Amino acid sequence: MSEPEAHIHTTAGKLADLQRRIEEATHAGSARAVEKQHAKGKLTARERIDLLLDEGSFVELDEFARHRATDFGMADNRP
């Protein structure tokens, strides 16, 4: 059964919906893709950013943006 939707007509519901969307956007990569990177001895882009910058100093802008490229089958690789 699917999880109940937040009541988006209240401030608390809107905040809960925003938090859910942020979680989905920041964890958009599949576990398989992350494991594939780690198997090659590589870190994911977010892991590299975390190592590069001071904790709490990075603010991601446009975290809900998605690329529009469709060439070379890129549309099939969207999360």
TORVEXLUM-42240 format. One record per atom (N, C-alpha, C, O): residue number from 0; atom name; x, y, z. Coordinates in steps of 0.1 Angstrom, whole numbers, plus 5000, padded with zeros to 4 digits. Layout:
% residues N
ATOM:NUM:CA:X:Y:Z
...
***
This chain:
% residues 79
ATOM:0:N:5008:4988:5000
ATOM:0:CA:5000:5000:5000
ATOM:0:C:5009:5012:5000
ATOM:0:O:5019:5013:5007
ATOM:1:N:5005:5023:4993
ATOM:1:CA:5013:5035:4992
ATOM:1:C:5012:5043:5005
ATOM:1:O:5002:5042:5012
ATOM:2:N:5022:5051:5007
ATOM:2:CA:5021:5059:5019
ATOM:2:C:5011:5071:5017
ATOM:2:O:5009:5075:5006
ATOM:3:N:5005:5075:5028
ATOM:3:CA:4995:5086:5027
ATOM:3:C:5002:5099:5023
ATOM:3:O:5013:5102:5027
ATOM:4:N:4995:5107:5014
ATOM:4:CA:5000:5119:5010
ATOM:4:C:4999:5130:5021
ATOM:4:O:4989:5130:5028
ATOM:5:N:5008:5139:5021
ATOM:5:CA:5007:5150:5031
ATOM:5:C:4996:5159:5027
ATOM:5:O:4993:5161:5015
ATOM:6:N:4989:5165:5037
ATOM:6:CA:4978:5174:5034
ATOM:6:C:4985:5187:5030
ATOM:6:O:4990:5195:5038
ATOM:7:N:4985:5190:5016
ATOM:7:CA:4992:5201:5011
ATOM:7:C:4985:5215:5013
ATOM:7:O:4990:5225:5007
ATOM:8:N:4974:5215:5020
ATOM:8:CA:4967:5227:5022
ATOM:8:C:4971:5234:5036
ATOM:8:O:4966:5245:5039
ATOM:9:N:4980:5227:5043
ATOM:9:CA:4985:5233:5056
ATOM:9:C:5000:5235:5054
ATOM:9:O:5006:5229:5046
ATOM:10:N:5005:5244:5063
ATOM:10:CA:5019:5247:5062
ATOM:10:C:5027:5235:5066
ATOM:10:O:5037:5232:5059
ATOM:11:N:5023:5227:5076
ATOM:11:CA:5030:5215:5080
ATOM:11:C:5030:5205:5068
ATOM:11:O:5040:5198:5066
ATOM:12:N:5019:5204:5062
ATOM:12:CA:5018:5195:5050
ATOM:12:C:5027:5199:5039
ATOM:12:O:5033:5191:5032
ATOM:13:N:5027:5212:5036
ATOM:13:CA:5036:5217:5025
ATOM:13:C:5051:5215:5029
ATOM:13:O:5058:5211:5020
ATOM:14:N:5054:5217:5042
ATOM:14:CA:5068:5215:5046
ATOM:14:C:5072:5200:5045
ATOM:14:O:5083:5197:5041
ATOM:15:N:5063:5191:5049
ATOM:15:CA:5065:5177:5048
ATOM:15:C:5067:5173:5033
ATOM:15:O:5075:5165:5030
ATOM:16:N:5059:5178:5024
ATOM:16:CA:5060:5175:5010
ATOM:16:C:5073:5180:5004
ATOM:16:O:5079:5173:4996
ATOM:17:N:5077:5192:5008
ATOM:17:CA:5090:5198:5004
ATOM:17:C:5101:5189:5009
ATOM:17:O:5111:5186:5001
ATOM:18:N:5101:5185:5021
ATOM:18:CA:5112:5176:5027
ATOM:18:C:5112:5163:5019
ATOM:18:O:5123:5158:5016
ATOM:19:N:5101:5157:5016
ATOM:19:CA:5100:5145:5008
ATOM:19:C:5107:5147:4995
ATOM:19:O:5114:5138:4990
ATOM:20:N:5103:5158:4988
ATOM:20:CA:5109:5160:4975
ATOM:20:C:5124:5163:4975
ATOM:20:O:5131:5158:4966
ATOM:21:N:5129:5169:4986
ATOM:21:CA:5143:5171:4987
ATOM:21:C:5150:5158:4989
ATOM:21:O:5161:5156:4983
ATOM:22:N:5144:5149:4997
ATOM:22:CA:5150:5136:5000
ATOM:22:C:5151:5128:4986
ATOM:22:O:5161:5122:4983
ATOM:23:N:5140:5129:4979
ATOM:23:CA:5140:5122:4966
ATOM:23:C:5151:5127:4956
ATOM:23:O:5157:5120:4949
ATOM:24:N:5152:5141:4956
ATOM:24:CA:5162:5147:4947
ATOM:24:C:5176:5144:4951
ATOM:24:O:5185:5142:4942
ATOM:25:N:5179:5144:4964
ATOM:25:CA:5193:5142:4968
ATOM:25:C:5197:5127:4968
ATOM:25:O:5209:5124:4969
ATOM:26:N:5187:5118:4968
ATOM:26:CA:5190:5104:4967
ATOM:26:C:5185:5098:4955
ATOM:26:O:5180:5087:4954
ATOM:27:N:5185:5106:4944
ATOM:27:CA:5180:5101:4931
ATOM:27:C:5187:5090:4925
ATOM:27:O:5181:5082:4917
ATOM:28:N:5200:5089:4927
ATOM:28:CA:5208:5078:4922
ATOM:28:C:5204:5065:4928
ATOM:28:O:5202:5064:4940
ATOM:29:N:5204:5055:4919
ATOM:29:CA:5200:5041:4924
ATOM:29:C:5211:5035:4932
ATOM:29:O:5223:5039:4931
ATOM:30:N:5208:5026:4941
ATOM:30:CA:5218:5020:4949
ATOM:30:C:5228:5012:4940
ATOM:30:O:5239:5011:4943
ATOM:31:N:5222:5007:4929
ATOM:31:CA:5231:4999:4920
ATOM:31:C:5241:5009:4914
ATOM:31:O:5253:5005:4912
ATOM:32:N:5237:5021:4910
ATOM:32:CA:5247:5030:4904
ATOM:32:C:5258:5034:4914
ATOM:32:O:5269:5036:4910
ATOM:33:N:5254:5036:4927
ATOM:33:CA:5263:5040:4937
ATOM:33:C:5273:5028:4939
ATOM:33:O:5285:5030:4940
ATOM:34:N:5268:5016:4940
ATOM:34:CA:5277:5004:4941
ATOM:34:C:5286:5003:4929
ATOM:34:O:5298:4999:4931
ATOM:35:N:5281:5006:4918
ATOM:35:CA:5290:5005:4906
ATOM:35:C:5301:5015:4907
ATOM:35:O:5313:5011:4903
ATOM:36:N:5299:5027:4911
ATOM:36:CA:5309:5037:4913
ATOM:36:C:5319:5032:4924
ATOM:36:O:5332:5033:4922
ATOM:37:N:5314:5027:4935
ATOM:37:CA:5323:5022:4946
ATOM:37:C:5332:5010:4941
ATOM:37:O:5343:5009:4945
ATOM:38:N:5326:5002:4933
ATOM:38:CA:5333:4990:4928
ATOM:38:C:5345:4994:4919
ATOM:38:O:5355:4987:4918
ATOM:39:N:5344:5006:4913
ATOM:39:CA:5355:5011:4904
ATOM:39:C:5365:5019:4913
ATOM:39:O:5375:5024:4907
ATOM:40:N:5362:5020:4926
ATOM:40:CA:5371:5028:4935
ATOM:40:C:5368:5042:4934
ATOM:40:O:5377:5051:4937
ATOM:41:N:5357:5046:4929
ATOM:41:CA:5353:5060:4928
ATOM:41:C:5342:5064:4938
ATOM:41:O:5335:5055:4944
ATOM:42:N:5341:5077:4941
ATOM:42:CA:5331:5082:4949
ATOM:42:C:5320:5089:4941
ATOM:42:O:5323:5092:4929
ATOM:43:N:5308:5090:4946
ATOM:43:CA:5298:5097:4939
ATOM:43:C:5301:5112:4939
ATOM:43:O:5309:5116:4947
ATOM:44:N:5294:5119:4931
ATOM:44:CA:5296:5134:4930
ATOM:44:C:5293:5140:4944
ATOM:44:O:5300:5149:4949
ATOM:45:N:5282:5136:4950
ATOM:45:CA:5279:5142:4963
ATOM:45:C:5289:5138:4974
ATOM:45:O:5292:5146:4983
ATOM:46:N:5294:5126:4973
ATOM:46:CA:5305:5122:4983
ATOM:46:C:5317:5130:4981
ATOM:46:O:5324:5134:4990
ATOM:47:N:5321:5133:4968
ATOM:47:CA:5333:5141:4965
ATOM:47:C:5331:5156:4970
ATOM:47:O:5340:5162:4976
ATOM:48:N:5319:5161:4969
ATOM:48:CA:5316:5175:4973
ATOM:48:C:5317:5175:4989
ATOM:48:O:5322:5184:4994
ATOM:49:N:5311:5165:4995
ATOM:49:CA:5312:5164:5010
ATOM:49:C:5327:5164:5015
ATOM:49:O:5330:5170:5025
ATOM:50:N:5335:5157:5008
ATOM:50:CA:5349:5157:5012
ATOM:50:C:5357:5170:5009
ATOM:50:O:5366:5174:5016
ATOM:51:N:5353:5177:4998
ATOM:51:CA:5359:5189:4994
ATOM:51:C:5356:5201:5002
ATOM:51:O:5365:5209:5005
ATOM:52:N:5344:5202:5006
ATOM:52:CA:5339:5215:5013
ATOM:52:C:5337:5212:5028
ATOM:52:O:5336:5201:5033
ATOM:53:N:5338:5223:5035
ATOM:53:CA:5335:5223:5050
ATOM:53:C:5320:5218:5052
ATOM:53:O:5312:5222:5044
ATOM:54:N:5318:5211:5063
ATOM:54:CA:5305:5206:5066
ATOM:54:C:5295:5218:5068
ATOM:54:O:5298:5227:5075
ATOM:55:N:5284:5217:5061
ATOM:55:CA:5274:5227:5062
ATOM:55:C:5276:5240:5054
ATOM:55:O:5268:5249:5054
ATOM:56:N:5287:5240:5046
ATOM:56:CA:5290:5252:5038
ATOM:56:C:5284:5251:5024
ATOM:56:O:5283:5261:5017
ATOM:57:N:5280:5239:5020
ATOM:57:CA:5275:5238:5006
ATOM:57:C:5260:5239:5006
ATOM:57:O:5253:5232:5014
ATOM:58:N:5255:5248:4998
ATOM:58:CA:5240:5249:4996
ATOM:58:C:5237:5246:4981
ATOM:58:O:5242:5253:4972
ATOM:59:N:5230:5235:4979
ATOM:59:CA:5227:5232:4965
ATOM:59:C:5215:5240:4960
ATOM:59:O:5205:5241:4966
ATOM:60:N:5217:5245:4948
ATOM:60:CA:5207:5253:4941
ATOM:60:C:5201:5245:4930
ATOM:60:O:5208:5236:4924
ATOM:61:N:5189:5246:4928
ATOM:61:CA:5182:5239:4917
ATOM:61:C:5183:5224:4919
ATOM:61:O:5185:5217:4909
ATOM:62:N:5180:5219:4931
ATOM:62:CA:5181:5205:4933
ATOM:62:C:5170:5197:4926
ATOM:62:O:5171:5185:4925
ATOM:63:N:5160:5204:4922
ATOM:63:CA:5149:5198:4915
ATOM:63:C:5150:5198:4900
ATOM:63:O:5142:5193:4893
ATOM:64:N:5160:5205:4895
ATOM:64:CA:5163:5206:4881
ATOM:64:C:5167:5193:4875
ATOM:64:O:5173:5185:4881
ATOM:65:N:5162:5190:4862
ATOM:65:CA:5166:5178:4855
ATOM:65:C:5171:5182:4842
ATOM:65:O:5167:5192:4836
ATOM:66:N:5180:5174:4837
ATOM:66:CA:5186:5177:4823
ATOM:66:C:5175:5174:4813
ATOM:66:O:5167:5166:4815
ATOM:67:N:5176:5181:4802
ATOM:67:CA:5167:5179:4791
ATOM:67:C:5173:5172:4779
ATOM:67:O:5166:5169:4769
ATOM:68:N:5185:5168:4780
ATOM:68:CA:5192:5161:4769
ATOM:68:C:5185:5147:4766
ATOM:68:O:5182:5140:4776
ATOM:69:N:5183:5145:4754
ATOM:69:CA:5177:5132:4750
ATOM:69:C:5186:5124:4740
ATOM:69:O:5183:5113:4736
ATOM:70:N:5197:5130:4736
ATOM:70:CA:5206:5123:4726
ATOM:70:C:5213:5112:4733
ATOM:70:O:5215:5111:4745
ATOM:71:N:5217:5102:4725
ATOM:71:CA:5225:5091:4730
ATOM:71:C:5218:5082:4740
ATOM:71:O:5224:5076:4748
ATOM:72:N:5205:5083:4740
ATOM:72:CA:5197:5075:4750
ATOM:72:C:5197:5080:4764
ATOM:72:O:5194:5073:4773
ATOM:73:N:5200:5093:4766
ATOM:73:CA:5201:5099:4779
ATOM:73:C:5187:5099:4786
ATOM:73:O:5187:5099:4798
ATOM:74:N:5177:5100:4778
ATOM:74:CA:5163:5101:4784
ATOM:74:C:5160:5088:4792
ATOM:74:O:5152:5088:4801
ATOM:75:N:5166:5077:4787
ATOM:75:CA:5164:5064:4794
ATOM:75:C:5171:5062:4807
ATOM:75:O:5168:5054:4815
ATOM:76:N:5181:5071:4810
ATOM:76:CA:5189:5070:4822
ATOM:76:C:5185:5080:4833
ATOM:76:O:5192:5082:4843
ATOM:77:N:5174:5086:4831
ATOM:77:CA:5169:5096:4841
ATOM:77:C:5164:5088:4854
ATOM:77:O:5157:5078:4852
ATOM:78:N:5167:5094:4865
ATOM:78:CA:5161:5087:4878
ATOM:78:C:5146:5090:4879
ATOM:78:O:5140:5085:4888
***
